């Protein structure tokens, strides 16, 4: 029950900001894309040590098991507690025009990326669950691939969250 209460406090669309959305990732491999996504986090933009800590944690997580969940989606996140890195959940969206090999379960290249960091495990799990639920919708995935502005991405996420 506690996790549901925590999840209810955070709307995915409210966690996203236009500055945390990159519609044209340049990276051609997992590590380059992870770096691009980390660089979109304004809360740690002026903290190279924090960016490096997060990047290292994300790379370690990918070595355990890919966060490529299939259907062209990857949800990079760290299993390790990153205490003090951020004081609220942060969500970053990135899109690769070409797609990259992300060792997804279905073998499809990843094109849609949602990087998540949260200060607590409870928030982390609640947000991952919410993301996983809305991304099951093929129409949302298709629309995210063609969204032409960061604001449109946020609107699409907001509309998907409003669906029962």
Backbone torsions as a table, in degrees:
resi	resn	phi	psi	omega
1	UNK	NA	-40.3	-179.4
2	UNK	-59.2	-41.0	-179.7
3	UNK	-62.3	-39.8	178.6
4	UNK	-62.7	-41.2	178.4
5	UNK	-62.6	-41.1	178.0
6	UNK	-64.4	-44.4	-179.2
7	UNK	-62.1	-37.4	-177.9
8	UNK	-64.6	-26.2	-178.8
9	UNK	-75.3	-19.3	-175.3
10	UNK	-117.3	118.9	171.4
11	UNK	-93.3	132.8	179.5
12	UNK	-57.0	-42.2	-178.2
13	UNK	-64.4	-28.6	177.4
14	UNK	-77.6	-24.4	178.2
15	UNK	-76.9	-22.2	179.4
16	UNK	-88.6	142.9	171.1
17	UNK	-129.5	155.7	178.6
18	UNK	-53.6	-34.4	-179.8
19	UNK	-68.5	-20.9	-178.7
20	UNK	-96.8	17.9	-178.9
21	UNK	-123.1	126.6	177.8
22	UNK	-124.5	110.4	-173.2
23	UNK	-81.3	-14.1	-178.4
24	UNK	-135.8	81.1	176.3
25	UNK	-67.0	135.1	-178.4
26	UNK	-90.1	-22.1	-174.5
27	UNK	-58.7	143.4	178.9
28	UNK	-108.1	-1.9	179.0
29	UNK	-143.1	167.8	-174.5
30	UNK	-56.2	-50.1	-174.9
31	UNK	-64.8	-37.7	178.6
32	UNK	-66.6	-42.0	178.1
33	UNK	-65.3	-42.8	177.8
34	UNK	-58.0	-43.5	178.8
35	UNK	-61.7	-43.9	178.3
36	UNK	-59.8	-43.5	-179.1
37	UNK	-65.2	-43.8	178.7
38	UNK	-60.1	-38.2	-179.2
39	UNK	-67.8	-13.8	178.2
40	UNK	-82.4	-7.6	-175.8
41	UNK	-86.7	103.8	-175.5
42	UNK	-64.5	-30.3	-177.8
43	UNK	-62.2	-23.2	-180.0
44	UNK	-121.7	14.8	-177.1
45	UNK	-57.8	-37.7	-177.9
46	UNK	-98.9	18.9	-178.9
47	UNK	-127.5	81.7	-177.0
48	UNK	-55.8	-35.1	178.8
49	UNK	-64.4	-40.2	179.1
50	UNK	-67.8	-41.6	178.2
51	UNK	-61.2	-42.9	-179.2
52	UNK	-66.7	-40.8	177.5
53	UNK	-59.7	-47.4	-180.0
54	UNK	-64.5	-45.9	-179.6
55	UNK	-59.4	-44.1	179.0
56	UNK	-62.5	-43.2	179.3
57	UNK	-63.6	-39.9	178.5
58	UNK	-65.8	-41.9	179.2
59	UNK	-65.1	-40.6	176.8
60	UNK	-61.6	-41.5	179.7
61	UNK	-62.9	-42.0	180.0
62	UNK	-65.2	-31.3	179.2
63	UNK	-71.4	-30.1	175.9
64	UNK	-67.3	-49.5	-179.9
65	UNK	-168.5	135.3	-178.0
66	UNK	-59.8	142.6	173.8
67	UNK	-92.6	12.2	172.3
68	UNK	-74.4	112.6	-172.6
69	UNK	-95.3	1.2	-179.3
70	UNK	99.4	173.6	-178.5
71	UNK	56.7	27.4	177.4
72	UNK	78.0	19.2	-175.4
73	UNK	-118.2	140.2	170.5
74	UNK	-130.0	139.4	179.8
75	UNK	-119.9	69.2	-178.4
76	UNK	-58.6	130.6	177.7
77	UNK	-160.5	164.2	-179.7
78	UNK	-108.1	140.6	175.2
79	UNK	-80.5	-26.3	-178.1
80	UNK	-73.1	146.3	173.7
81	UNK	-70.5	128.8	178.8
82	UNK	-111.0	62.7	-175.5
83	UNK	-57.8	130.9	176.3
84	UNK	84.4	-6.8	-178.9
85	UNK	-69.6	-46.5	175.6
86	UNK	-137.4	156.8	179.3
87	UNK	-106.1	3.4	175.6
88	UNK	-151.4	159.6	179.8
89	UNK	-62.8	143.6	178.9
90	UNK	-128.3	133.3	178.1
91	UNK	-124.6	131.8	178.1
92	UNK	-121.9	137.1	176.8
93	UNK	-114.6	135.3	174.3
94	UNK	-137.6	151.2	179.7
95	UNK	-132.8	132.7	177.7
96	UNK	-104.1	124.6	-179.7
97	UNK	-64.6	-41.2	-176.8
98	UNK	-87.3	-30.0	-172.8
99	UNK	86.8	149.2	178.1
100	UNK	-129.8	153.6	175.8
101	UNK	-68.3	118.9	-177.2
102	UNK	-123.6	16.0	-179.1
103	UNK	53.2	40.4	179.3
104	UNK	-68.3	157.1	-176.8
105	UNK	-58.7	-32.6	-179.6
106	UNK	-96.3	1.7	178.4
107	UNK	78.1	-4.5	-179.0
108	UNK	-74.3	143.1	176.5
109	UNK	-64.1	144.8	178.4
110	UNK	-84.2	134.1	177.6
111	UNK	-122.3	-27.5	-179.6
112	UNK	-110.8	124.8	-176.6
113	UNK	-123.6	131.7	173.6
114	UNK	-124.5	105.3	177.5
115	UNK	-89.9	131.8	-177.5
116	UNK	-125.8	133.1	165.4
117	UNK	-135.1	142.5	-179.6
118	UNK	-144.0	150.6	-177.8
119	UNK	-75.0	-18.3	179.0
120	UNK	-128.8	152.8	178.2
121	UNK	-63.2	-39.4	-179.2
122	UNK	-60.1	-47.5	178.3
123	UNK	-63.7	-43.9	-179.6
124	UNK	-55.0	-51.7	-177.7
125	UNK	-66.9	-39.5	179.7
126	UNK	-63.5	-42.1	-178.8
127	UNK	-70.5	-41.7	176.0
128	UNK	-58.6	-43.4	179.8
129	UNK	-62.8	-42.8	179.9
130	UNK	-65.4	-43.4	177.1
131	UNK	-59.9	-48.0	-178.9
132	UNK	-58.2	-40.2	-178.9
133	UNK	-64.3	-50.6	-175.3
134	UNK	-71.3	-29.1	-177.6
135	UNK	-77.2	-4.3	173.3
136	UNK	-70.7	-18.6	-176.6
137	UNK	-78.2	112.1	-178.5
138	UNK	-61.9	-32.1	179.4
139	UNK	-65.0	-41.7	177.8
140	UNK	-62.3	-46.9	-180.0
141	UNK	-58.1	-44.3	179.7
142	UNK	-62.4	-44.8	-179.2
143	UNK	-66.2	-36.2	177.5
144	UNK	-65.0	-32.7	178.8
145	UNK	-68.7	-24.0	-177.2
146	UNK	-111.4	-0.6	179.2
147	UNK	-57.9	132.9	-174.8
148	UNK	-101.3	-4.8	176.9
149	UNK	-141.2	155.4	174.7
150	UNK	-58.5	-37.4	179.1
151	UNK	-62.0	-36.5	177.7
152	UNK	-65.2	-39.0	177.0
153	UNK	-59.2	-46.5	-179.4
154	UNK	-62.7	-42.4	178.1
155	UNK	-61.7	-43.6	179.1
156	UNK	-61.3	-42.8	178.9
157	UNK	-64.7	-44.1	179.6
158	UNK	-59.9	-45.5	179.7
159	UNK	-64.3	-39.5	179.6
160	UNK	-66.0	-37.5	178.4
161	UNK	-66.8	-28.8	-178.6
162	UNK	-75.0	-16.1	179.5
163	UNK	-70.8	142.7	179.2
164	UNK	-67.3	NA	NA
